[in-house]
Structures are given as C-alpha cells and as structure tokens.
Amino acid sequence: MPTKVFILTPMSSEEPSAEVIAQIGEALSGGQKIEAIKLYREATGKDLRSAKDFIETLGSKLYEQDPEKYAALANSGKGCPLAMIVFCAAVFAIAALAHLILFQHAPS
C-alpha cells in the first residue's frame, strides 16, 4: 500500500480543518496516537499538552462511535504495566542468580 505524505502548514492556533481531522482519524484508527498529535500540532500550532488532550478526547469520541474501527485506541497504553512486571521479574531472577554465584559457601 502506498505511503501517504501530508504536508501541513501551521495555522496559528486555529482549530484544524475537516481534512486534518480526517487525517487524524486515519492515524488513530491505525493506533498511531503520536502521529495524530503531530498532525494536530502542525495544523494548529498548539503546545504538546493541548494537542494530547485534544487527541485523547477525539479518540474517545471516535471509539464510542465506531469501536471496531478504533479498536487500537482501546488497547493503547495497556502494555506498559505488563512490560514493567516482566522486567522486574527478570531483574529479580538475575539478582538471585548472581547472589547464589557470588556468595556460594565453599564446603567445610
């Protein structure tokens, strides 16, 4: 599938056009929240926090309207806690193994 390239010029703190909203919707349906924030910021010139808030609100509304199309939004951000648990378990296992190796008592 060909890659789409969108060239946007900042519109100095105005709300995005319908075309930009459609591009943002496409990005969100593909689970590309960061790309959606980038599109919004380029179109409006707003700061990161405002853009993130707008995209999260828009994403929630889009998901309510069409949960199947925007299913990627429901799953975003849920991988981090599991990854942290796995990481901590791995660190603990390595530390326990190192402790056994380093502090193994020689037979008397």
Residue, then its C-alpha position, 0 to 999 in steps of 0.5 A: m500500500p502506498t505511503k501517504v505524505f501530508i504536508l501541513t502548514p501551521m495555522s496559528s492556533e486555529e482549530p484544524s480543518a475537516e481534512v486534518i481531522a480526517q487525517i487524524g482519524e486515519a492515524l488513530s484508527g491505525g493506533q498511531k496516537i503520536e502521529a495524530i498529535k503531530l498532525y494536530r500540532e502542525a495544523t494548529g500550532k498548539d503546545l504538546r499538552s493541548a494537542k494530547d488532550f485534544i487527541e485523547t478526547l477525539g479518540s474517545k469520541l471516535y471509539e464510542q462511535d465506531p469501536e471496531k474501527y478504533a479498536a487500537l485506541a482501546n488497547s493503547g497504553k495497556g502494555c506498559p504495566l505488563a512490560m514493567i512486571v516482566f522486567c522486574a521479574a527478570v531483574f529479580a531472577i538475575a539478582a538471585l542468580a548472581h547472589l547464589i554465584l557470588f556468595q556460594h559457601a565453599p564446603s567445610 
